[in-house]
Amino acid sequence: MFIDVLKYALIAIFALAMVCSALNSIRSRRTTDPIAIGLYRSWTNIWMGSMLIILALILMFVFTGSTLSVVVEALFLIMGAYNLFAGLRNRSYYARLQQHADGGAGKTSGQSA
């Protein structure tokens, strides 16, 4: 019973991650600002990595522990962790770039003199 509820919850989270990944991918292709493109693509990587990790978890609960399924689950976990890490690293890089670009454009940082 608990495993069934967990499977459905993971499927719902997977669907949410898939929609968020698609939306950020579409946004990255429609914008012209290079920094915004980088930010949207980094969020796409984060959501794709989350999707792969969740897919590996779903496979763990659905299929038995055959050798092939364990190898596929491990590959999905490794690829998902790499995408998640790369997306987080890229997001921090482009967030710093955006912060420097906004700071150089004459905007205040929120501190009073």
C-alpha positions as a Python dict, from the first residue, in 0.01 Angstrom:
ca = {
    (1, 'M'): (0, 0, 0),
    (2, 'F'): (272, 248, 100),
    (3, 'I'): (483, 149, -201),
    (4, 'D'): (188, 216, -435),
    (5, 'V'): (136, 562, -288),
    (6, 'L'): (508, 630, -315),
    (7, 'K'): (511, 521, -682),
    (8, 'Y'): (222, 754, -766),
    (9, 'A'): (384, 1041, -578),
    (10, 'L'): (709, 985, -766),
    (11, 'I'): (521, 977, -1096),
    (12, 'A'): (352, 1308, -1011),
    (13, 'I'): (687, 1465, -919),
    (14, 'F'): (835, 1326, -1241),
    (15, 'A'): (556, 1490, -1444),
    (16, 'L'): (612, 1822, -1265),
    (17, 'A'): (987, 1807, -1333),
    (18, 'M'): (918, 1724, -1697),
    (19, 'V'): (690, 2026, -1739),
    (20, 'C'): (936, 2259, -1565),
    (21, 'S'): (1221, 2129, -1780),
    (22, 'A'): (1020, 2183, -2099),
    (23, 'L'): (917, 2536, -1998),
    (24, 'N'): (1273, 2640, -1920),
    (25, 'S'): (1394, 2488, -2246),
    (26, 'I'): (1133, 2685, -2440),
    (27, 'R'): (1222, 3004, -2251),
    (28, 'S'): (1591, 2960, -2326),
    (29, 'R'): (1519, 2936, -2697),
    (30, 'R'): (1288, 3238, -2707),
    (31, 'T'): (1501, 3491, -2523),
    (32, 'T'): (1786, 3687, -2679),
    (33, 'D'): (1983, 3786, -2367),
    (34, 'P'): (2285, 3552, -2338),
    (35, 'I'): (2283, 3559, -1958),
    (36, 'A'): (1913, 3473, -1943),
    (37, 'I'): (1971, 3192, -2194),
    (38, 'G'): (2240, 3050, -1967),
    (39, 'L'): (2017, 3076, -1661),
    (40, 'Y'): (1725, 2905, -1832),
    (41, 'R'): (1948, 2628, -1969),
    (42, 'S'): (2098, 2573, -1625),
    (43, 'W'): (1748, 2538, -1478),
    (44, 'T'): (1669, 2294, -1760),
    (45, 'N'): (1973, 2088, -1655),
    (46, 'I'): (1862, 2096, -1292),
    (47, 'W'): (1512, 1976, -1380),
    (48, 'M'): (1647, 1711, -1620),
    (49, 'G'): (1881, 1580, -1352),
    (50, 'S'): (1595, 1565, -1105),
    (51, 'M'): (1386, 1386, -1365),
    (52, 'L'): (1651, 1120, -1422),
    (53, 'I'): (1699, 1063, -1049),
    (54, 'I'): (1323, 1032, -996),
    (55, 'L'): (1299, 796, -1293),
    (56, 'A'): (1568, 575, -1138),
    (57, 'L'): (1373, 572, -811),
    (58, 'I'): (1053, 478, -994),
    (59, 'L'): (1234, 193, -1170),
    (60, 'M'): (1364, 69, -835),
    (61, 'F'): (1009, 33, -705),
    (62, 'V'): (851, -105, -1022),
    (63, 'F'): (1096, -368, -1146),
    (64, 'T'): (1261, -656, -967),
    (65, 'G'): (1633, -655, -900),
    (66, 'S'): (1756, -812, -1223),
    (67, 'T'): (2105, -725, -1339),
    (68, 'L'): (1989, -522, -1637),
    (69, 'S'): (1747, -310, -1435),
    (70, 'V'): (2013, -240, -1171),
    (71, 'V'): (2257, -127, -1440),
    (72, 'V'): (1995, 99, -1603),
    (73, 'E'): (1898, 246, -1265),
    (74, 'A'): (2262, 313, -1182),
    (75, 'L'): (2316, 484, -1519),
    (76, 'F'): (2010, 703, -1469),
    (77, 'L'): (2128, 795, -1118),
    (78, 'I'): (2478, 885, -1240),
    (79, 'M'): (2350, 1088, -1537),
    (80, 'G'): (2092, 1260, -1317),
    (81, 'A'): (2347, 1350, -1051),
    (82, 'Y'): (2582, 1488, -1317),
    (83, 'N'): (2305, 1698, -1477),
    (84, 'L'): (2197, 1825, -1136),
    (85, 'F'): (2554, 1918, -1041),
    (86, 'A'): (2627, 2082, -1378),
    (87, 'G'): (2301, 2277, -1366),
    (88, 'L'): (2368, 2405, -1015),
    (89, 'R'): (2724, 2504, -1108),
    (90, 'N'): (2608, 2684, -1425),
    (91, 'R'): (2323, 2853, -1242),
    (92, 'S'): (2558, 3004, -985),
    (93, 'Y'): (2793, 3120, -1262),
    (94, 'Y'): (2519, 3289, -1465),
    (95, 'A'): (2357, 3434, -1152),
    (96, 'R'): (2690, 3602, -1068),
    (97, 'L'): (2716, 3728, -1427),
    (98, 'Q'): (2366, 3869, -1408),
    (99, 'Q'): (2438, 4031, -1073),
    (100, 'H'): (2751, 4200, -1214),
    (101, 'A'): (2560, 4310, -1524),
    (102, 'D'): (2279, 4456, -1314),
    (103, 'G'): (2528, 4625, -1082),
    (104, 'G'): (2717, 4783, -1370),
    (105, 'A'): (2395, 4918, -1526),
    (106, 'G'): (2348, 5171, -1246),
    (107, 'K'): (2106, 4976, -1030),
    (108, 'T'): (2151, 4995, -656),
    (109, 'S'): (2228, 4691, -447),
    (110, 'G'): (1962, 4770, -187),
    (111, 'Q'): (2198, 4921, 70),
    (112, 'S'): (2153, 5279, 176),
    (113, 'A'): (2445, 5518, 209),
}
